[in-house]
Structures are given as C-alpha cells and as structure tokens.
Amino acid sequence: MSSPLPSCPHLPSPRAGLDWRSLHAYRDRERGADFYFGCLEYGHALWQRGFAARALLCLDRAFAAELQGDEAVLGEWPLPYGATAWMIRNAPPDVFIGNPRVHFQHYADRMNEPRREQRRWRAWACWALTRAVRPEFPADPKHVVAEPIREEIEAALQEYGVPGEAVLWRLELGKWSPR
C-alpha cells in the first residue's frame, strides 16, 4: 500500500469510501457534469491514498467528460489543468507516478472518438504542463511524433475546447514556465 498524500487544493474533498464503483456506475450512462465531478472526486481519493499514477488517469477521464462549458460544476471545479500540474509537481519520489510526459505524448498521439480533437489537444496541453512542471522527465525516444508548440496547443484549445479553456490552460502554464 502506498503512503497517504496531502490534499490537492485544486480538487474537491472526496467522500469516505470511494472506490472503482463510483465511476463504474457511468458505464451505461451519460458522462456529463456528474461524471466529471465523480472523476475529480475519485481522482483525489486515489491521490490521497498514495496512488498518484491512477489519480492522474482519473483526471484524464475528467478531461473526457461531455461538457459544454456552461455547467455549474466548472464554476467551482474548472478543468483539471491545475490539479494535473499540482499532482505531477508534488508526487513524492517514492510514490509511483510513471512518466507523465510520455503518457500524455502517447495518449495524444493515439486518441480516438468521441471528440477526438478536443481530447487530443487536452492531452497535448497536459504534456506541455508536464514539461514545464517536471522538465527532467524525458521524452520517449522511440515514439517519433511531431510535438506541438505552445501556440498550436492554445489555438487548438480555443477551437476545440470549452469557452475559456485556452485561457485557463495558458494561465496554469504561466505559473510554471515564464516566457
């Protein structure tokens, strides 16, 4: 069992006893605002239990929720760019997080439907955050793919993301990497 980790200030406090069933309940249901909140909450529970890599995967699922941008939950809990960066930065060396840079690179390159472009560019946005937050994580030298520049990511988030998403990402990126 991994060691407990501190609360992430960018995520809701999880209810006691959350487990895989909290998201499994959505397998045959709409994956909108309730699913989004459930991913954030369960991701935070996993993080606090010391499962950093699994927590990041839960945030991937939150990014995949079917949202229009006007959902009330986004007012309180914006898309988890801040949570992603915070977890990557604050994962202790003895807690497995894998290599998020490689994860997001592969994830973006292998994205499928639904909303392929939106989800693909969100993965590239998280890849850029990872590079800023933990520049020591190496790229995968065997996975040759054209890595986008910040301006491309921002333009794609503007086009495919929800209203305000590109600004949210740019502000988070700016906290970690001065231009």
C-alpha positions in Angstrom: 0.0 0.0 0.0 1.3 3.4 -0.9 1.6 6.2 1.7 -1.1 8.8 2.1 -0.5 12.1 0.3 -1.7 15.6 1.2 -4.9 17.1 -0.2 -4.8 18.7 -3.6 -6.1 22.2 -3.4 -7.5 22.0 -6.9 -9.9 19.1 -6.3 -13.0 18.6 -4.2 -12.6 16.7 -0.9 -13.6 13.1 -1.6 -16.3 11.3 0.3 -15.2 8.5 2.5 -15.2 5.0 1.0 -15.0 5.9 -2.7 -13.8 3.1 -4.9 -13.9 2.0 -8.5 -17.7 1.5 -8.4 -18.1 5.3 -8.2 -17.1 5.6 -11.8 -18.1 2.2 -13.0 -21.7 3.3 -12.4 -21.3 5.5 -15.5 -20.5 2.8 -18.0 -24.0 2.9 -19.4 -24.9 6.4 -18.5 -24.3 9.9 -19.8 -20.8 11.1 -18.9 -21.6 14.8 -18.3 -21.3 17.0 -15.3 -21.9 14.3 -12.7 -19.3 12.0 -14.3 -16.9 14.9 -14.4 -17.3 15.7 -10.7 -17.0 12.0 -9.9 -13.7 11.7 -11.7 -12.3 14.7 -9.8 -13.5 13.3 -6.5 -12.3 9.8 -7.1 -9.0 11.0 -8.5 -8.5 13.0 -5.3 -9.3 9.9 -3.2 -6.8 7.9 -5.2 -4.2 10.6 -4.8 -4.7 10.8 -1.0 -4.3 7.1 -0.8 -0.9 7.4 -2.5 -1.9 6.2 -6.0 -0.5 9.1 -7.9 -0.4 7.5 -11.3 -4.0 6.2 -11.0 -5.1 9.6 -9.8 -3.7 11.2 -13.0 -5.6 8.6 -15.1 -8.7 9.6 -13.3 -8.1 13.2 -14.3 -7.7 12.0 -17.9 -11.2 10.7 -17.6 -12.4 14.0 -16.2 -11.0 15.7 -19.3 -13.0 13.3 -21.4 -16.4 14.2 -19.8 -19.0 15.5 -22.2 -19.2 19.2 -21.2 -20.3 22.3 -23.0 -18.6 24.8 -20.7 -21.7 26.2 -19.0 -22.1 23.5 -16.4 -22.2 24.8 -12.8 -19.5 22.3 -11.7 -17.0 24.0 -13.9 -17.5 27.3 -12.0 -16.3 25.6 -8.8 -14.0 23.0 -10.3 -12.5 24.1 -13.6 -11.0 21.7 -16.0 -8.2 20.0 -14.0 -5.1 21.6 -15.6 -4.2 23.0 -12.2 -4.8 19.7 -10.4 -2.7 17.8 -13.1 0.2 20.2 -12.7 0.0 20.2 -8.9 0.0 16.4 -8.7 2.9 16.0 -11.1 4.9 18.6 -9.2 4.0 17.2 -5.7 4.4 13.5 -6.3 7.0 12.3 -3.8 10.0 10.4 -5.2 8.9 7.2 -3.5 5.4 7.3 -5.0 4.9 5.8 -8.5 3.7 8.4 -11.0 5.3 6.9 -14.1 6.5 9.4 -16.7 3.5 11.7 -17.3 5.4 13.3 -20.2 5.5 10.0 -22.1 2.0 9.2 -21.0 0.5 12.4 -22.4 2.6 12.1 -25.6 1.3 8.6 -26.3 -2.2 9.5 -25.2 -2.4 12.5 -27.6 -1.0 10.5 -30.5 -3.4 7.6 -30.1 -6.6 9.4 -29.3 -9.9 8.1 -30.7 -13.5 9.3 -30.8 -15.6 10.7 -29.2 -14.5 14.3 -29.5 -11.1 13.1 -30.7 -9.6 16.6 -31.4 -10.8 18.1 -28.1 -9.4 15.2 -26.1 -6.2 15.0 -28.2 -5.4 18.7 -27.6 -6.1 18.4 -23.9 -3.6 15.6 -23.7 -1.0 17.8 -25.5 -1.9 20.6 -23.1 -1.1 18.3 -20.2 2.1 17.2 -21.9 3.2 20.8 -22.1 2.3 21.3 -18.4 4.4 18.3 -17.5 7.4 19.6 -19.4 7.1 22.9 -17.5 6.5 21.4 -14.1 8.9 18.5 -14.3 11.4 19.2 -17.1 13.6 16.3 -16.0 11.1 13.7 -17.3 12.5 12.5 -20.7 10.5 12.1 -23.9 10.1 8.6 -25.3 13.0 8.4 -27.9 11.3 5.5 -29.7 8.0 7.3 -30.2 8.6 9.7 -33.0 5.8 12.2 -33.2 5.6 15.9 -34.1 5.4 17.7 -30.7 3.3 20.9 -30.9 4.4 24.3 -29.8 2.5 26.2 -27.1 0.8 28.4 -29.7 -0.5 25.4 -31.5 -1.9 23.9 -28.3 -3.5 27.2 -27.3 -5.1 27.7 -30.8 -6.4 24.1 -30.7 -7.9 24.5 -27.2 -9.5 27.7 -28.4 -11.0 25.9 -31.4 -12.0 22.6 -29.8 -12.2 23.3 -26.1 -15.0 24.7 -24.0 -15.2 28.5 -23.7 -12.3 29.9 -21.6 -10.3 26.7 -21.7 -7.4 28.0 -23.6 -7.0 30.9 -21.2 -7.3 28.6 -18.2 -4.5 26.4 -19.6 -2.3 29.4 -20.5 -2.6 30.8 -17.0 -1.7 27.5 -15.4 1.2 27.0 -17.8 2.4 30.5 -17.0 2.7 29.6 -13.3 5.3 27.1 -14.1 7.2 28.4 -17.1 8.0 32.0 -17.7 8.1 33.0 -21.3 
